[in-house]
Amino acid sequence: MKNVHILDIVKAGYFKNFKLYKVRVPTTSSGEITFVVQYECESFEKYSEYAQKKASEFQAEYSAKFLGKAKVDRTVMEEIE
């Protein structure tokens, strides 16, 4: 995932970079490992362009490859300075 799917999303040109995290707390009762991918965008407008033009394509690719193996939550955040 890190070497293909995530890099493909960044290479599409809508995001400047990404960070990949492993969640340590809270742990899940079933022992599942949780990862968070955080993409950085220049602006909300650039994100909106990605959402309209490419997001569904990448989401379909991800679902086809990882269906039933991974849960996905998507959140858009704004940094407060």
C-alpha positions in Angstrom: 0.0 0.0 0.0 2.7 2.5 1.0 4.9 1.8 -2.1 2.1 1.8 -4.7 -1.4 3.1 -3.8 -0.3 6.0 -1.6 2.5 7.0 -3.9 0.1 6.9 -6.9 -2.3 9.3 -5.1 0.6 11.7 -4.4 1.9 11.4 -7.9 -1.5 12.4 -9.3 -0.5 16.0 -8.4 -3.2 17.0 -5.9 -1.2 16.4 -2.7 2.2 17.7 -1.7 3.1 14.7 0.5 1.9 12.2 3.0 2.6 10.7 6.4 1.8 7.2 7.4 1.0 6.5 11.1 0.4 3.4 13.2 -2.1 4.0 15.9 -0.8 2.9 19.3 -3.5 4.2 21.6 -6.3 3.3 21.7 -5.8 -0.4 20.9 -8.6 -2.4 19.5 -10.2 -5.2 21.5 -9.7 -7.6 18.7 -6.0 -6.8 18.3 -6.3 -5.3 14.9 -3.7 -2.8 13.8 -4.9 0.6 12.8 -3.0 2.8 10.3 -3.7 6.5 9.4 -2.5 8.0 6.1 -2.4 11.8 6.2 -2.2 13.6 2.9 -1.1 17.3 2.7 -2.8 19.6 0.2 -1.9 23.1 -0.8 -5.5 24.3 -0.4 -9.1 23.1 0.1 -9.7 24.0 -3.5 -7.0 21.6 -4.6 -8.5 18.9 -2.4 -12.0 19.6 -4.0 -10.5 19.2 -7.4 -9.0 15.8 -6.4 -12.4 14.8 -4.9 -14.2 15.6 -8.1 -11.7 14.2 -10.6 -9.7 11.3 -9.1 -11.0 10.2 -5.7 -13.5 7.7 -6.9 -10.9 6.1 -9.2 -8.5 5.6 -6.4 -11.2 4.4 -4.0 -12.3 1.8 -6.5 -8.8 0.5 -6.9 -8.3 0.3 -3.1 -11.6 -1.5 -2.6 -10.8 -4.0 -5.4 -7.5 -4.8 -3.8 -8.3 -4.7 -0.1 -12.0 -5.5 0.0 -12.9 -7.1 3.4 -9.3 -6.7 4.6 -9.3 -3.0 5.7 -11.8 -0.5 7.0 -11.6 3.0 5.7 -12.6 6.3 7.3 -12.0 9.6 5.4 -11.7 12.9 7.2 -10.8 16.4 5.8 -9.1 18.6 8.4 -7.8 22.1 8.4 -4.6 23.1 10.3 -5.1 25.8 12.9 -2.2 28.1 13.1 
